[in-house]
Each structure stands twice: as C-alpha cells, then as structure tokens.
C-alpha cells in the first residue's frame, strides 16, 4: 500500500521497511501493520490534536510532569506552543506507561520505539496468527469468563504495583491474544501516587471488567475488587501475588466524637502550659 506521510520518516530512518495494511482508525490514532526486517509489528500514528475527538480531561493530566516552568505556563494559557507541549506530554504518557508496565511484567504490547509521533510496538496476534480481536467482539462460556476476569484483575494489581492506573480500562481496549488478554491504549494512564483521581479511576476500571464479564458469569457482579485493591495499596500491603477475596468491608465503627474532642482540648491545654513555662523566668 502507499506509505502514509506520517510513516515516511520511519522508512527513511530504517525503523520500518514497509507498510502491510491499516489495522484500525480510532478517535486518537491510526494503527498500521508494518514490516521490520523479518518481523511484523504495528505502528500507532497519533492524530493531531485538531483532527481527533478525544479530549484530554483535566482528571487525567493532573500532576503530569513538564520539562520546565515555561512549558507549564504555556500549557495553562493554551498557547500554540502550550497545546503542542500538551500533545507531546499526552503521547509520551502512553510510551512511558508501556515501557514501565512491560518492564513490570504486565500483559501489554512490547514497545520498540517512539519516533516523530509514531509508537512502534508489538503486533498482538490471535490463535490464527492474525491481529488479535478486541474483547468486546467475543462471547464467553462462564468458566472462561471467570478465568479472563481473574487474569485481568491480576494485571490491574501488577499495574498498580508499578504505580500506574489505566484510567480507561474496558472491553474496548483489551485484545485477546493466543495466550490470553492483553491491555492496550494507555495515553490516559495516570500515576497512582500523584493523581488525586487515581482511586476512583481504578475502581471504575475494575467495575468495567466486572460488568462485562458479569454478563457471562453473574456471580462476578457481587464482587468488589476495586476498593479491596486500593485499600491494600494504601496500606502498603499490595503485591503481585496478593490473595484477593473480591470483597470489601467498610469500617462501620462509630467514632466517639466526644472522646476525640476531649483529646483535642487536652492537647491544647498541654500546649498552653508549655508556652507558659517558657515565658516564666526560672527562680
């Protein structure tokens, strides 16, 4: 096929040898199957900001790092330079997340290179050797639904242990390869420790999995892995081999408000006495 203009720099620099076909066109990028020597990979070509419909919600971009204060100011003001910087940060977020998660053993496509706004990565294939289908294009028997749900919960845990929350996980951005589900599409990934919205995003990711697989295995609809996982993370007890129950018990213990107020008053009295001692000359 004719070489898309955005892929020409990768051809010229020897990163890819040819374009086989277009795989898909989404709201934020186009994906092509490309040839790299004897290997077949995929190239994700990010659309320019004014040519795509996806909006970079402030919830996702909160606390993302910028190169310098000038860039941060420009992004805040929405100048042309600022929009370009924000676009670069958005793309880099997926690249950084992929490398980070692949290094942590999470089931994501292996990244190879990021060049001129194009992410070169592994082509995830199905049992037939062709490009893997998305989860939402398949249906499941109850046992396989339970198995895939458990696999993906483990991957959510691995991601959080690596400090990452997907932020938009659903049946539409999970591929089913020959050996199970693979998580894709990470430009909205957030840093778990640096984003105040991370807990809610993680719970939503897990709820999406529960709802999807629950249509095939209804008992999953009563689980609450999201809050259980986050509670363990906050308490420092989360690790990839953690045994989860799928249940979360709220702390229903009634707070003794009078006791708390008495402790506050006692602390104030002690501080007042300390200050008085410091002001009183020694005899």
LUMFI-205312 format. One record per residue (C-alpha): z, y, x; chain; residue in three letters. Coordinates in steps of 0.001 Angstrom, whole numbers, plus 500000, padded with zeros to 6 digits. Example, Ala and Ser with C-alpha at 12.3 -4.5 7.8 and 13.67 -1.06 7.14 Angstrom:
% LUMFI-205312
<r pz="507800" py="495500" px="512300" kette="A" rest="ala"/>
<r pz="507140" py="498940" px="513670" kette="A" rest="ser"/>
//
This chain:
% LUMFI-205312
<r pz="500000" py="500000" px="500000" kette="A" rest="unk"/>
<r pz="499652" py="503642" px="501005" kette="A" rest="unk"/>
<r pz="502509" py="504814" px="503204" kette="A" rest="unk"/>
<r pz="504796" py="507190" px="501259" kette="A" rest="unk"/>
<r pz="505122" py="510524" px="503052" kette="A" rest="unk"/>
<r pz="508903" py="510189" px="503443" kette="A" rest="unk"/>
<r pz="508421" py="506891" px="505296" kette="A" rest="unk"/>
<r pz="505826" py="508184" px="507739" kette="A" rest="unk"/>
<r pz="508451" py="509358" px="510303" kette="A" rest="unk"/>
<r pz="509932" py="505835" px="510397" kette="A" rest="unk"/>
<r pz="506464" py="504379" px="511037" kette="A" rest="unk"/>
<r pz="505833" py="506932" px="513790" kette="A" rest="unk"/>
<r pz="509191" py="506221" px="515450" kette="A" rest="unk"/>
<r pz="508684" py="502460" px="515297" kette="A" rest="unk"/>
<r pz="511590" py="501786" px="512952" kette="A" rest="unk"/>
<r pz="509347" py="500079" px="510416" kette="A" rest="unk"/>
<r pz="505914" py="498504" px="510818" kette="A" rest="unk"/>
<r pz="504637" py="498644" px="507264" kette="A" rest="unk"/>
<r pz="505437" py="499091" px="503575" kette="A" rest="unk"/>
<r pz="505102" py="495997" px="501387" kette="A" rest="unk"/>
<r pz="505788" py="497488" px="497955" kette="A" rest="unk"/>
<r pz="508012" py="499786" px="495937" kette="A" rest="unk"/>
<r pz="511046" py="497917" px="494681" kette="A" rest="unk"/>
<r pz="512535" py="500471" px="492298" kette="A" rest="unk"/>
<r pz="512859" py="504148" px="491451" kette="A" rest="unk"/>
<r pz="516228" py="505383" px="490275" kette="A" rest="unk"/>
<r pz="517945" py="508632" px="489410" kette="A" rest="unk"/>
<r pz="518821" py="509415" px="493017" kette="A" rest="unk"/>
<r pz="516444" py="507399" px="495202" kette="A" rest="unk"/>
<r pz="513367" py="505227" px="495521" kette="A" rest="unk"/>
<r pz="513629" py="501871" px="497268" kette="A" rest="unk"/>
<r pz="510775" py="500214" px="499154" kette="A" rest="unk"/>
<r pz="510397" py="496757" px="500653" kette="A" rest="unk"/>
<r pz="509346" py="497280" px="504275" kette="A" rest="unk"/>
<r pz="508380" py="495142" px="507242" kette="A" rest="unk"/>
<r pz="510243" py="495479" px="510547" kette="A" rest="unk"/>
<r pz="508661" py="493099" px="513036" kette="A" rest="unk"/>
<r pz="509217" py="489626" px="511594" kette="A" rest="unk"/>
<r pz="511944" py="490861" px="509226" kette="A" rest="unk"/>
<r pz="511657" py="492119" px="505674" kette="A" rest="unk"/>
<r pz="514115" py="494898" px="504829" kette="A" rest="unk"/>
<r pz="514439" py="497691" px="502302" kette="A" rest="unk"/>
<r pz="514254" py="501446" px="502748" kette="A" rest="unk"/>
<r pz="516189" py="503711" px="500378" kette="A" rest="unk"/>
<r pz="514480" py="507094" px="500197" kette="A" rest="unk"/>
<r pz="516824" py="509704" px="498763" kette="A" rest="unk"/>
<r pz="515237" py="512113" px="496334" kette="A" rest="unk"/>
<r pz="515563" py="515821" px="496985" kette="A" rest="unk"/>
<r pz="518362" py="517446" px="495004" kette="A" rest="unk"/>
<r pz="515963" py="519357" px="492736" kette="A" rest="unk"/>
<r pz="514000" py="516196" px="491936" kette="A" rest="unk"/>
<r pz="516764" py="513928" px="490733" kette="A" rest="unk"/>
<r pz="519053" py="513888" px="487746" kette="A" rest="unk"/>
<r pz="522287" py="512646" px="489303" kette="A" rest="unk"/>
<r pz="524932" py="515352" px="489561" kette="A" rest="unk"/>
<r pz="527408" py="515428" px="492413" kette="A" rest="unk"/>
<r pz="530578" py="515646" px="490339" kette="A" rest="unk"/>
<r pz="533434" py="517522" px="491976" kette="A" rest="unk"/>
<r pz="535693" py="514493" px="491427" kette="A" rest="unk"/>
<r pz="533600" py="512541" px="493936" kette="A" rest="unk"/>
<r pz="533137" py="515264" px="496524" kette="A" rest="unk"/>
<r pz="536794" py="516320" px="496629" kette="A" rest="unk"/>
<r pz="538107" py="516418" px="500192" kette="A" rest="unk"/>
<r pz="534845" py="515276" px="501779" kette="A" rest="unk"/>
<r pz="534681" py="516464" px="505348" kette="A" rest="unk"/>
<r pz="532226" py="519112" px="506513" kette="A" rest="unk"/>
<r pz="531100" py="519880" px="510040" kette="A" rest="unk"/>
<r pz="532547" py="523391" px="510157" kette="A" rest="unk"/>
<r pz="534017" py="526229" px="508100" kette="A" rest="unk"/>
<r pz="530637" py="527992" px="507813" kette="A" rest="unk"/>
<r pz="529177" py="524905" px="506181" kette="A" rest="unk"/>
<r pz="532159" py="524602" px="503843" kette="A" rest="unk"/>
<r pz="531818" py="528240" px="502754" kette="A" rest="unk"/>
<r pz="528093" py="527855" px="502161" kette="A" rest="unk"/>
<r pz="528667" py="524729" px="500067" kette="A" rest="unk"/>
<r pz="531287" py="526553" px="497996" kette="A" rest="unk"/>
<r pz="528951" py="529523" px="497408" kette="A" rest="unk"/>
<r pz="525972" py="527314" px="496547" kette="A" rest="unk"/>
<r pz="523597" py="528962" px="499019" kette="A" rest="unk"/>
<r pz="520405" py="527196" px="500030" kette="A" rest="unk"/>
<r pz="521994" py="526150" px="503314" kette="A" rest="unk"/>
<r pz="525056" py="525058" px="501392" kette="A" rest="unk"/>
<r pz="523014" py="522919" px="498984" kette="A" rest="unk"/>
<r pz="521224" py="521298" px="501912" kette="A" rest="unk"/>
<r pz="524551" py="520621" px="503613" kette="A" rest="unk"/>
<r pz="525995" py="519182" px="500402" kette="A" rest="unk"/>
<r pz="522944" py="516946" px="500004" kette="A" rest="unk"/>
<r pz="523309" py="515693" px="503575" kette="A" rest="unk"/>
<r pz="527014" py="515022" px="503011" kette="A" rest="unk"/>
<r pz="526193" py="513084" px="499835" kette="A" rest="unk"/>
<r pz="523702" py="510867" px="501656" kette="A" rest="unk"/>
<r pz="525958" py="510421" px="504663" kette="A" rest="unk"/>
<r pz="528759" py="509269" px="502362" kette="A" rest="unk"/>
<r pz="526781" py="506156" px="501439" kette="A" rest="unk"/>
<r pz="525732" py="505497" px="505023" kette="A" rest="unk"/>
<r pz="529296" py="505862" px="506303" kette="A" rest="unk"/>
<r pz="530677" py="503700" px="503486" kette="A" rest="unk"/>
<r pz="528127" py="500939" px="504133" kette="A" rest="unk"/>
<r pz="528905" py="500742" px="507843" kette="A" rest="unk"/>
<r pz="532631" py="500881" px="507151" kette="A" rest="unk"/>
<r pz="532546" py="498194" px="504468" kette="A" rest="unk"/>
<r pz="530127" py="495897" px="506277" kette="A" rest="unk"/>
<r pz="532470" py="496062" px="509268" kette="A" rest="unk"/>
<r pz="535361" py="495071" px="507000" kette="A" rest="unk"/>
<r pz="533505" py="492032" px="505699" kette="A" rest="unk"/>
<r pz="532778" py="493420" px="502228" kette="A" rest="unk"/>
<r pz="529734" py="491978" px="500443" kette="A" rest="unk"/>
<r pz="527367" py="494953" px="500805" kette="A" rest="unk"/>
<r pz="523835" py="495148" px="502251" kette="A" rest="unk"/>
<r pz="523896" py="495345" px="506035" kette="A" rest="unk"/>
<r pz="522809" py="498841" px="507166" kette="A" rest="unk"/>
<r pz="520414" py="499151" px="510108" kette="A" rest="unk"/>
<r pz="519524" py="502824" px="510452" kette="A" rest="unk"/>
<r pz="519551" py="506213" px="508753" kette="A" rest="unk"/>
<r pz="516643" py="508444" px="509693" kette="A" rest="unk"/>
<r pz="515077" py="511527" px="508082" kette="A" rest="unk"/>
<r pz="516880" py="510961" px="504768" kette="A" rest="unk"/>
<r pz="515952" py="507270" px="504623" kette="A" rest="unk"/>
<r pz="518508" py="504459" px="504743" kette="A" rest="unk"/>
<r pz="517145" py="501268" px="506268" kette="A" rest="unk"/>
<r pz="519137" py="498205" px="505269" kette="A" rest="unk"/>
<r pz="519125" py="494521" px="504475" kette="A" rest="unk"/>
<r pz="516982" py="493308" px="501579" kette="A" rest="unk"/>
<r pz="519281" py="491267" px="499357" kette="A" rest="unk"/>
<r pz="517387" py="488225" px="498070" kette="A" rest="unk"/>
<r pz="517968" py="485770" px="495255" kette="A" rest="unk"/>
<r pz="517780" py="481989" px="495213" kette="A" rest="unk"/>
<r pz="513966" py="482190" px="495016" kette="A" rest="unk"/>
<r pz="513733" py="484313" px="498166" kette="A" rest="unk"/>
<r pz="512553" py="487382" px="496247" kette="A" rest="unk"/>
<r pz="514535" py="490581" px="495747" kette="A" rest="unk"/>
<r pz="517835" py="489741" px="494055" kette="A" rest="unk"/>
<r pz="518266" py="490639" px="490362" kette="A" rest="unk"/>
<r pz="520909" py="493041" px="489117" kette="A" rest="unk"/>
<r pz="523954" py="491597" px="487402" kette="A" rest="unk"/>
<r pz="523066" py="493228" px="484073" kette="A" rest="unk"/>
<r pz="519774" py="491306" px="483967" kette="A" rest="unk"/>
<r pz="521568" py="487942" px="483860" kette="A" rest="unk"/>
<r pz="523773" py="485988" px="481476" kette="A" rest="unk"/>
<r pz="526523" py="483542" px="482417" kette="A" rest="unk"/>
<r pz="528413" py="480473" px="481341" kette="A" rest="unk"/>
<r pz="532176" py="481129" px="481125" kette="A" rest="unk"/>
<r pz="533037" py="479312" px="484353" kette="A" rest="unk"/>
<r pz="530504" py="481224" px="486464" kette="A" rest="unk"/>
<r pz="531553" py="484490" px="484824" kette="A" rest="unk"/>
<r pz="535165" py="483821" px="485839" kette="A" rest="unk"/>
<r pz="534052" py="482885" px="489355" kette="A" rest="unk"/>
<r pz="531942" py="486019" px="489848" kette="A" rest="unk"/>
<r pz="534640" py="488226" px="488360" kette="A" rest="unk"/>
<r pz="537192" py="486822" px="490806" kette="A" rest="unk"/>
<r pz="534769" py="487258" px="493714" kette="A" rest="unk"/>
<r pz="534235" py="490909" px="492839" kette="A" rest="unk"/>
<r pz="537951" py="491601" px="492374" kette="A" rest="unk"/>
<r pz="538456" py="490295" px="495912" kette="A" rest="unk"/>
<r pz="535696" py="492638" px="497104" kette="A" rest="unk"/>
<r pz="537358" py="495590" px="495369" kette="A" rest="unk"/>
<r pz="540548" py="494693" px="497233" kette="A" rest="unk"/>
<r pz="538666" py="494444" px="500550" kette="A" rest="unk"/>
<r pz="537094" py="497834" px="499910" kette="A" rest="unk"/>
<r pz="540448" py="499442" px="499162" kette="A" rest="unk"/>
<r pz="541986" py="497843" px="502256" kette="A" rest="unk"/>
<r pz="539163" py="499574" px="504169" kette="A" rest="unk"/>
<r pz="540136" py="502844" px="502472" kette="A" rest="unk"/>
<r pz="537155" py="503054" px="500111" kette="A" rest="unk"/>
<r pz="536819" py="503175" px="496310" kette="A" rest="unk"/>
<r pz="533289" py="502613" px="494972" kette="A" rest="unk"/>
<r pz="533721" py="505103" px="492138" kette="A" rest="unk"/>
<r pz="530802" py="503905" px="490003" kette="A" rest="unk"/>
<r pz="531011" py="500117" px="490083" kette="A" rest="unk"/>
<r pz="529401" py="498303" px="487164" kette="A" rest="unk"/>
<r pz="526925" py="495552" px="486353" kette="A" rest="unk"/>
<r pz="524118" py="498010" px="487152" kette="A" rest="unk"/>
<r pz="524905" py="498312" px="490875" kette="A" rest="unk"/>
<r pz="525725" py="494719" px="491722" kette="A" rest="unk"/>
<r pz="522995" py="492367" px="492901" kette="A" rest="unk"/>
<r pz="523225" py="488586" px="492595" kette="A" rest="unk"/>
<r pz="522043" py="487039" px="495838" kette="A" rest="unk"/>
<r pz="521541" py="483361" px="496597" kette="A" rest="unk"/>
<r pz="525220" py="483098" px="497550" kette="A" rest="unk"/>
<r pz="526831" py="485402" px="495009" kette="A" rest="unk"/>
<r pz="527259" py="489074" px="494056" kette="A" rest="unk"/>
<r pz="526567" py="491955" px="496463" kette="A" rest="unk"/>
<r pz="527762" py="495522" px="495827" kette="A" rest="unk"/>
<r pz="525216" py="498359" px="496219" kette="A" rest="unk"/>
<r pz="524797" py="502112" px="495559" kette="A" rest="unk"/>
<r pz="527637" py="503905" px="497326" kette="A" rest="unk"/>
<r pz="526767" py="507636" px="497598" kette="A" rest="unk"/>
<r pz="529691" py="508459" px="495294" kette="A" rest="unk"/>
<r pz="532201" py="506329" px="497254" kette="A" rest="unk"/>
<r pz="535477" py="508151" px="497839" kette="A" rest="unk"/>
<r pz="538214" py="507971" px="500437" kette="A" rest="unk"/>
<r pz="541174" py="506262" px="498776" kette="A" rest="unk"/>
<r pz="543796" py="508261" px="500629" kette="A" rest="unk"/>
<r pz="542046" py="511636" px="500497" kette="A" rest="unk"/>
<r pz="540882" py="511923" px="496902" kette="A" rest="unk"/>
<r pz="543319" py="512544" px="494051" kette="A" rest="unk"/>
<r pz="540926" py="510905" px="491588" kette="A" rest="unk"/>
<r pz="540763" py="507615" px="493523" kette="A" rest="unk"/>
<r pz="543365" py="505743" px="491391" kette="A" rest="unk"/>
<r pz="541515" py="506496" px="488160" kette="A" rest="unk"/>
<r pz="538162" py="505633" px="489719" kette="A" rest="unk"/>
<r pz="539439" py="502286" px="490954" kette="A" rest="unk"/>
<r pz="540877" py="501449" px="487537" kette="A" rest="unk"/>
<r pz="537550" py="502373" px="485922" kette="A" rest="unk"/>
<r pz="535604" py="500215" px="488412" kette="A" rest="unk"/>
<r pz="537812" py="497222" px="487624" kette="A" rest="unk"/>
<r pz="537665" py="497923" px="483864" kette="A" rest="unk"/>
<r pz="533850" py="497869" px="484027" kette="A" rest="unk"/>
<r pz="533974" py="494424" px="485625" kette="A" rest="unk"/>
<r pz="536482" py="493249" px="483018" kette="A" rest="unk"/>
<r pz="534337" py="494437" px="480121" kette="A" rest="unk"/>
<r pz="531126" py="492956" px="481484" kette="A" rest="unk"/>
<r pz="532434" py="489507" px="482361" kette="A" rest="unk"/>
<r pz="534765" py="489517" px="479361" kette="A" rest="unk"/>
<r pz="531800" py="489087" px="477057" kette="A" rest="unk"/>
<r pz="531280" py="485649" px="478631" kette="A" rest="unk"/>
<r pz="534918" py="484747" px="479337" kette="A" rest="unk"/>
<r pz="537021" py="486622" px="476718" kette="A" rest="unk"/>
<r pz="540358" py="485813" px="478369" kette="A" rest="unk"/>
<r pz="539438" py="488307" px="481115" kette="A" rest="unk"/>
<r pz="539746" py="491127" px="478581" kette="A" rest="unk"/>
<r pz="543542" py="490818" px="478687" kette="A" rest="unk"/>
<r pz="543780" py="491305" px="482466" kette="A" rest="unk"/>
<r pz="544864" py="494484" px="484235" kette="A" rest="unk"/>
<r pz="543843" py="494010" px="487865" kette="A" rest="unk"/>
<r pz="543106" py="497690" px="488419" kette="A" rest="unk"/>
<r pz="546649" py="499021" px="488096" kette="A" rest="unk"/>
<r pz="548063" py="495950" px="489829" kette="A" rest="unk"/>
<r pz="545789" py="496507" px="492842" kette="A" rest="unk"/>
<r pz="546550" py="500224" px="493081" kette="A" rest="unk"/>
<r pz="550304" py="499653" px="492759" kette="A" rest="unk"/>
<r pz="550181" py="497195" px="495659" kette="A" rest="unk"/>
<r pz="548087" py="499657" px="497680" kette="A" rest="unk"/>
<r pz="550570" py="502482" px="497110" kette="A" rest="unk"/>
<r pz="553478" py="500209" px="498027" kette="A" rest="unk"/>
<r pz="551763" py="499093" px="501254" kette="A" rest="unk"/>
<r pz="551532" py="495512" px="500047" kette="A" rest="unk"/>
<r pz="547772" py="495177" px="499625" kette="A" rest="unk"/>
<r pz="545773" py="492936" px="501964" kette="A" rest="unk"/>
<r pz="542549" py="490913" px="501539" kette="A" rest="unk"/>
<r pz="544399" py="487622" px="500962" kette="A" rest="unk"/>
<r pz="546894" py="489012" px="498446" kette="A" rest="unk"/>
<r pz="547575" py="486788" px="495429" kette="A" rest="unk"/>
<r pz="546928" py="488771" px="492255" kette="A" rest="unk"/>
<r pz="548166" py="487917" px="488784" kette="A" rest="unk"/>
<r pz="545874" py="490130" px="486725" kette="A" rest="unk"/>
<r pz="548927" py="491602" px="485026" kette="A" rest="unk"/>
<r pz="550739" py="494890" px="485449" kette="A" rest="unk"/>
<r pz="554200" py="495632" px="484116" kette="A" rest="unk"/>
<r pz="555156" py="499265" px="483612" kette="A" rest="unk"/>
<r pz="558572" py="500341" px="484779" kette="A" rest="unk"/>
<r pz="560256" py="500826" px="481405" kette="A" rest="unk"/>
<r pz="563710" py="501581" px="482840" kette="A" rest="unk"/>
<r pz="565194" py="504623" px="481108" kette="A" rest="unk"/>
<r pz="566017" py="507423" px="483507" kette="A" rest="unk"/>
<r pz="569645" py="508604" px="483352" kette="A" rest="unk"/>
<r pz="568834" py="512314" px="483262" kette="A" rest="unk"/>
<r pz="572479" py="513421" px="483213" kette="A" rest="unk"/>
<r pz="573158" py="511450" px="486381" kette="A" rest="unk"/>
<r pz="570137" py="512984" px="488101" kette="A" rest="unk"/>
<r pz="571260" py="516498" px="487142" kette="A" rest="unk"/>
<r pz="574781" py="515805" px="488411" kette="A" rest="unk"/>
<r pz="573371" py="514699" px="491770" kette="A" rest="unk"/>
<r pz="571314" py="517885" px="491968" kette="A" rest="unk"/>
<r pz="574378" py="520019" px="491178" kette="A" rest="unk"/>
<r pz="576441" py="518141" px="493781" kette="A" rest="unk"/>
<r pz="573741" py="518744" px="496381" kette="A" rest="unk"/>
<r pz="573687" py="522452" px="495527" kette="A" rest="unk"/>
<r pz="577499" py="522643" px="495838" kette="A" rest="unk"/>
<r pz="577393" py="520907" px="499225" kette="A" rest="unk"/>
<r pz="574715" py="523300" px="500482" kette="A" rest="unk"/>
<r pz="576706" py="526322" px="499240" kette="A" rest="unk"/>
<r pz="579825" py="525051" px="501009" kette="A" rest="unk"/>
<r pz="577844" py="524503" px="504218" kette="A" rest="unk"/>
<r pz="576497" py="528052" px="504158" kette="A" rest="unk"/>
<r pz="579995" py="529421" px="503512" kette="A" rest="unk"/>
<r pz="581353" py="527548" px="506537" kette="A" rest="unk"/>
<r pz="578613" py="529015" px="508711" kette="A" rest="unk"/>
<r pz="579446" py="532543" px="507543" kette="A" rest="unk"/>
<r pz="583215" py="532184" px="508033" kette="A" rest="unk"/>
<r pz="584347" py="533139" px="511569" kette="A" rest="unk"/>
<r pz="586224" py="530448" px="513436" kette="A" rest="unk"/>
<r pz="590044" py="531055" px="513637" kette="A" rest="unk"/>
//
